[in-house]
Amino acid sequence: MSEPASSLGRKVGFVSLGCPKALVDSERILTQLKVEGYDIVQTYDDADVVVVNTCGFIDSAVAESLDAIGEAMAENGKVIVTGCLGKRPEQIREAHPDVLAITGPQDYGSVMAAVHAALPPTHDPFVDLVPRRIDDNDMLQNGIGIKLTPKHYAYLKISEGCNHRCSFCIIPSMRGDLVSRPVDEVLREAEKLAMGGVKELLVISQDTSAYGVDTKYAERTWRGKAYQTRMKALCEGLSELGLWTRLHYVYPYPHVDDIIPLMADRNADGLPKLLPYLDIPFQHASPRVLKLMKRPGAVDKTLERIQRWRETCPDITIRSTFIVGFPGETEAEFEELLEFLDEAQLDRVGAFAYSPVEGAAANSLPDPVPEDVKQERLARFMERQATISEAKLADKVGSVQRCLVDAVDGDLGIARSMADAPEIDGLVQIQNAREAGLQPGRFVDVAIMGSDEHDLYGEVEIDD
Ligand code: SF4
């Protein structure tokens, strides 16, 4: 009797590090491994070979990736390295000379070739009947796609690479210039995810607002209608699916203004066509520092635009990220940033003390800020924003928020409102989840009864 594919002795362990874009790469590699009949196993002991998908963005991520490779080498000994750090093979070989193979990000073909070399594919009558290779169109078809996120939300990667050259960033040198997926391909993937039970799509890329510029906004057809490969048209298409659609990594181009009306607009069921949520990294507020960063520097205009967005869509949540202690940042320029926070009243903010990334142009800028000053500025920045965030959340007490339930643990339900992206924002803690019979992946209206600096607390109304 033929044995099922799962017992052919080709077992692969997988370690996935890095950002949501790397997670999507991991999902794709895992799906291809599954299509080819490899077993994905959970322990080093069970694995015949281990794939480590690495991150190489900042020095701490490089260290974490090298540690993960070291652990896999010590515990298993047969290791294939892929992902962003794979762009620097000499660094990996210096620390771990005996890894089997090193490939870069999105190089699915080379990862599979390395797996084939380590564990040659065997003929199997079950596996040989299914397609041997998947692409973006096939992903998730017939339920073969592997997702590493919970069933009810998924990352939707619309492009790779970036045409900007921000001086602190090495992503363009690792992932290349912008390459957008055709809009019909992205919409078909979203449609399949919706059919598979996904309730929330998290649109990711390196630069979401540049989507399609490399294709000259090529027009494609989906469900009998023409759509341009362009951010606004993509959002209009996604709004047809009746899901929550959340935009991440939106570079502050002027045309971002065009999508705000979609956030204010409602479908027939009351759902916003696009979640009123904008993840838009501003990075700094001093025109001179922004110029050194090679980012857009018209700060007055940014404040005006934020005001206009709020006029068009009063419940918009604006999330941003900032770098403090960038080389050359003076105390006065840092104060400008604090003033910007006061004026902009952003809902969610992430901040980092500048840390030099190997290969970044910013490393050669004069007047680096001493480490203790960077840390002191970061603490002041976070303290100032904490007051703003806390007040913004307190304003929501007494309101009713539509939430998506992520998990239920006894009486407690962990959910997110439209203002909360998974992993990076706050939560809505529902006190009576068991009584209300909540399940992960369900939408509920939550009466908000309390708040703190990060989270909201509330109850679901239960009819007697
Ligand atoms: S826009 Fe983002 S990915 Fe592109 S260079 Fe700037 S920081 Fe890097």
Residues whose N, C-alpha, C, O or C-beta is under 5 A from the ligand:
A	BS01	SF4	C162 H164 R165 C166 C169 I171 Q206 D207
